[in-house]
Amino acid sequence: MIMKISISIQYLPSNNYFFASGDCPYDAGRDTMYPYMRFKIATFNFWGLPWPFSVRKKARLRMLVEMIRREQFDVIALQELFVYRDITFLVRQLPEYSNSGQSLGLFNRSGLFLLARQPLTNCTIVPFNVPLTLHEFPSRKGVQKSDITLGGQNFQLINTHVAYTPRPTDEKIQERQLDQLVRTLETLPTFLFGDFNRVYDTLGLPLQFRLISEDKKSSISMSNRYARFFLNRVGMSDRLPDYIFTNSNVRVAKTYFITDPIMSDHYPVVSEIDV
């Protein structure tokens, strides 16, 4: 027999388990308490270009480490982290975090990097197979994939950075990259992070993917001094290119940007979710 009951939240201080509140289905043949775990996930375009195309990078990297320690992210997907010396710095400063791995060389052409408090497995990067515009060189951007277990459930993490195309003549490049991104999506429970450089409802994602991050405020603001840097190309207007999506049945508890301290021309985008 199935009926509905109301239960109140009960917090367990020893970990991040809690029990859901509100109306929950009750089955007389099972426990009435449905435990969930809360996780904090984020996406952040760090603007990690080499000098002179970005400025104050060492100081901003230190602030990034401090923010990750303070916020205690379970997963953070980073874009525009191009220099392996910067990646090595993060890995050494954050030994408690699993990472998506490093390759030999000086330059991470995708700019994509994942950090997580739980082990990451099956990490791969698929570069976009369309040529980028001249101002994107030498980056290739692409799609980064990894597997993780959160709250006893298996998820796929996908981190991406789609080309910025301010000229209408370049829009086909962006559309072809989005097509390639969509083809990489599977039916597995997935969190999709990234800088999409496009309004979220025009991305052409499968219908089962829903936005679970901020959808109104701008993650690039012209009040941000780095967005106004003369060698930067963010466009002379506030934009919202950074999002988190999922195709899984998670609950969104809270979404927000981190605007202080300013570490990039973008703001970190954060979602707290119940799994």
N, C-alpha and C positions, 0 to 999 in steps of 0.2 A: 504494500500500500504506500502510495506517495502522497505526502502532504507538505506544507510549507511552514517553517518556523522562523522566528527572528532570533538572532544571536548577537551578542555584543562582542566588541574587540577584546581580546586578551593578549597582552604583550608578554613575551618571554625575554627578559633582559639579557640572557646569556648568549643570544644570537639574534639574527634578524628574522626569525619566524614570528608570525602573528596569525590570528584567526580572523577570517572574514566576518564582517558585520552585515546586517541587513537580512533580507529574505533569501534563504538558501533552500534548495530542494532537500527534503529529508526522506531518506530511505530507511525503513525500520530495520533493514538487514545490515546496516553499516553505521559507523561512527557518525554522530551529528556534527562534529567539528571538522571544518575544511581548512587545513593550514595552507598559508601562502608564505612566500618569502619575498621580501622587497629588495630590489636591485636598482642601482643607479648607473645609467648608461649615458654616454655623451659622444658627440661628434665635434671636431674642432679643426678648422683650417688654420694651421699655425703660421703661415706666411714665412716658411723657412728657406727662402731663396738666399743664395750666397750674396755677400756684399758686392756691389753697391745696390743691388736690386731690393734688398731689405736692410733694415737698420736695427741696431741695439739687440742683435740676436742672442748674444751670450746672456745678457740680462733677462731677456724674455724667456730663454730656456730655463733659467733658474726659477723664474716666476711660474713657469709651467709645472716644474717639479713640485713646487710648494703648493700649487693649486690641486694637483693630483693627490698629494698627501692629505691636504685639508679636506677635500671633497670625498675621498675614499671611493672613487669610481670603481665599479665592478668591471666595466668595459669602457674604454675610450678609444674611438677611431680617429686617427690623425691624418690630415692631408697636408701637402706641401712641406713634408719633412724630407728634404732632398739630400742632405749631406750626411754621409754615414758617420762622420765625427759627432754630429749632433745626436744621431740615433744611439751611438755608443755611450754618450753622456747620459741620456735618459735611462738606458739599460743599467748602467752602473749606479745611478742615483736611486733607482727604483727596483732593487733586487727582489722585492716581494711580488712583483708583477711578472706574469708570463708575457712573452712578446711574440710577434709574428715572424721573427727571424731576420737575419741580415745576410746579405750577399757580399761577395768580395768586390772591392772597388771603392771609389770615392763618392759615387753619385747614385742615389736611389731614384731612378728615372720615373717611377710611378709616383713618388712622393707619399705613398700610402704606408701606414704603420699602425698596428693594433697593440694595445696593452690591456691585460685582463688579470684579475686576481685569481681566476681559475685557469687551469692549463688550457692552452690553445693547441689544437691538433689539425693536421691536414691543411696547413697554410699554403696557399698558392696565390700568385699574381698573374692575371691575364691582361697584358697591355691592350689598349684599344688598337684595332687594326686599320684605323683610318689616319691619314696624315693630319697633323695639327697645323694650325696657323703659325705664321712666323713668330709671333710674340709668345707662343707657348713653348718654343724650342728652348732647351733640349729635353724638356719633360715629355713623357709619353702618356702619363695618366693611365687609367685602366680600372680594373676590378680586382679587389683583394678578397679572398675567401678564407674562412677558417671555421673550425668547429669548436663548440664549447658546451659544457654542461652547467646549467643554472637551475638551482632548486630541484635537482634530480631529473630535469628534462634536457634533452639534447637540442641544441639550436645551431644554425649556421649563421655566422656573422659575415656580412658583405659590406665592404668599405669601398667607396668610389669617389672619383673626382671627374666631373664632366667638363669639357672645355668651355671657357668663357668666350662667347661669340657676339661682341657688340655690334658687328656689321651684319646686316641682313644677308650678305653674300656668303657668310660663314655658317649660317644656320644649318645647312645640310650636314656639316661636319658634326655638329652637336646632335642632330637627329640620328645620324648613323651610330654615334657612340651610345646613345640611349637605346637604340635597337639592339646593339650588342649586349648592353647591360641586361635588358629584359630577357634575352636568350639565355643568359647565365643563371637566371632565377629558377629555382627548383620548387617542388612542393613541400620540401622540408620546412619545419618551423624556422623562420628566418628573421633576423634584425638587419635592416638595410640602413646604412649610415652614409653621409657624404655631403659634399658640396656639389649640387646639381646645376647651379647657375641657371635656374629656370624655376618658374612658379610651380609649386608642387602638384597642382591639378592638371598640368599640361605635360607631365612626364611620360604618360602612356604606360604606367605600371599596370600589372595584372590587377583585376578588381579586388582580389582578396587582400592586397596590401593596403593598409590604412596608415595615415599619418598619426604618430604618437608624440610629436614634438610641437613646439610653438608654431602657430600658423598665422599670426597677425603682426607681431613686432618684427623689426628688421635686424638680421644678424650681421649686416654691414650698415654702418651709420656714418654719414659724413661728419658727425660730431667727433668721430674717432680720428685722432691725428694720423694714424698709420694709413687709414683709407684715403687721406689727402696727400700722402707722400708723392712727390712729383714723378717718381719712376714707377709708381704703382698704377694699375689699370683696372680699378674696380668700377669705374663709371661714376659720373657726377650725380648720384642719387642714392637714397637708401634702398637696399634690396634685402630679400630674404631667400638666399640660395641654399641654406644649410638645414637638413632635415634628418629625422629618424622615422623609419617605417617598419611595420611588421605585418606578417600574415598569420600570426599566432594569437591565441585567445588570452592575452595578458591584459591586466587592468592598469590603466594609467593613473597614478596617484598624483603626480605633480610634474609640471614642465616649466623650465625657466632658462634664461641666458645668464652668463656670468660676465658682468660688465666692469668689474673692478677686481684686480688690476687689469689694465688694457695690455694684452700680450700680442695682438695681431690686428690686421685690418678686419678680421672677423671676430665675433664673440663665440665662446663655447656654448653649445646647445645641449641641454641636459633634460633627461626624462627619468623619473623615478617610477618603476613599474613593479607590479605584484605578479609573481609567477606561481 
